[in-house]
Amino acid sequence: MAIPTPSAAPGGNRPSGQYQRRNNDPFANIRRNHRIKVPQVRVISPEGKQLGILDTPKAVNLALEVGLDLVEVAPNATPPVCRIMDFGKYVYEESKKTSHSKSTASKIKEIEFTARIAPNDFNTKLRHAEEFLDHGNKVKLRLKFRGREMAHTELGFEVMKKAVVDLAGMGHPDADPKLIGRNIHVMLTPLPANKRKAKFHVKGEESEDDGDAPQVAEA
């Protein structure tokens, strides 16, 4: 069933209470082919070669003859600059880049320690941290004091400083470990992939899920 379109009020104004749907397509405003209304454009070939200033109809036909599109890339230039390209492929690749960026950016994994953690547990935590850093995630190390352990915060700082040193081959701290309430926090940022050297985790090996590495993902 077709949805009737409300008629405009006198003077071209939309009736009270009616709202225009916003177009969220980031590529909708890019003019291409017959939507380019200026009489002449400066044309760039698919290979990046300057083809000079052409009449717009001729430039559009030139693109369509080879199965591509004439896309306006610099609308404010005089005359506007257009490139011959596969617009559908361009939109797909740009959308994929944006999607990948959103899915990988700002992910934080959290590893929790205690002031009197056993050596084996400590190494397990660091192995998890190395795995996260190797995947490009930031890692937040958090040490929680229990009961009277707050009287000896230096023990917690020793644990955290040792963790930072042991993970130096995979990531670097954004700042020194800091005590906030009953917790010591420090954030690690992964090193560039070609500079990472794991100490506890062997690449290609899947670690057992022992529940020692809680994960926190933040947008």
Residue pairs with C-beta under 8 A, 6 or more apart in sequence:
6 14
6 15
6 18
7 15
8 14
8 15
9 15
9 16
14 20
27 91
27 94
30 71
30 72
30 87
31 37
31 71
31 72
31 75
32 69
32 70
32 71
32 72
32 87
33 60
33 63
33 64
33 69
33 70
34 60
36 56
36 60
36 70
36 72
36 80
36 82
37 56
38 56
38 79
38 80
39 55
39 56
40 53
40 54
40 55
40 56
40 79
41 53
41 54
41 56
41 59
41 70
41 72
41 79
41 80
41 81
41 82
42 50
42 52
42 53
42 77
42 79
42 80
42 81
42 82
43 50
43 51
43 52
43 53
43 54
43 59
43 62
43 70
43 81
43 82
43 83
43 84
44 50
44 51
44 73
44 81
44 82
44 83
44 84
45 51
45 83
45 84
46 66
46 68
46 83
46 84
46 85
51 62
53 79
54 62
59 70
59 82
60 70
62 70
62 84
63 69
63 70
63 84
64 70
66 84
68 84
68 85
68 86
68 87
69 84
69 85
69 86
69 87
69 88
70 82
70 83
70 84
71 82
71 83
71 84
71 85
71 87
71 90
72 80
72 81
72 82
73 81
73 82
73 83
74 80
74 81
104 136
106 218
106 219
107 137
107 138
107 217
107 218
108 137
108 138
108 139
108 140
108 187
108 216
108 217
108 218
109 129
109 132
109 137
109 138
109 139
109 140
109 213
109 215
109 216
109 217
110 139
110 140
110 141
110 142
110 214
110 215
110 216
111 125
111 128
111 129
111 132
111 139
111 140
111 141
111 142
111 213
111 214
112 125
112 142
112 143
112 144
112 214
113 122
113 125
113 141
113 142
113 143
113 144
113 156
113 159
113 160
113 163
114 143
114 144
114 146
115 143
115 145
115 146
115 149
115 152
115 155
115 156
115 159
116 149
116 155
117 125
117 159
121 212
122 159
122 162
122 163
123 200
124 210
124 212
124 213
125 163
125 212
125 213
126 163
126 166
126 167
126 199
126 200
127 200
127 201
127 207
128 207
128 212
128 213
129 139
129 141
129 163
129 167
129 170
129 171
129 188
129 213
130 167
130 170
130 198
130 199
130 200
130 201
131 201
131 207
132 139
132 213
132 215
133 139
133 167
133 170
133 171
133 188
133 190
133 191
133 196
134 170
134 190
134 196
134 198
134 201
134 203
136 190
136 193
137 190
138 171
138 187
138 188
138 189
138 190
139 167
139 171
139 187
139 188
139 190
140 185
140 186
140 187
140 188
140 216
141 160
141 163
141 164
141 177
141 185
141 186
141 187
141 188
142 183
142 184
142 185
143 156
143 159
143 160
143 183
143 184
144 182
144 183
145 153
145 156
145 182
145 183
145 184
149 155
149 156
150 182
153 179
153 184
156 179
156 184
157 177
157 179
157 184
160 177
160 184
160 186
161 177
163 186
164 173
164 177
164 186
164 188
166 199
166 200
167 188
167 199
169 191
169 196
169 197
169 198
169 199
170 188
170 190
170 191
170 196
170 197
170 198
170 199
171 188
171 189
171 190
171 191
172 188
172 189
172 191
173 186
173 187
173 188
173 189
174 186
174 187
174 188
174 189
175 186
175 187
176 186
177 184
177 185
177 186
178 184
178 185
178 186
190 196
201 207
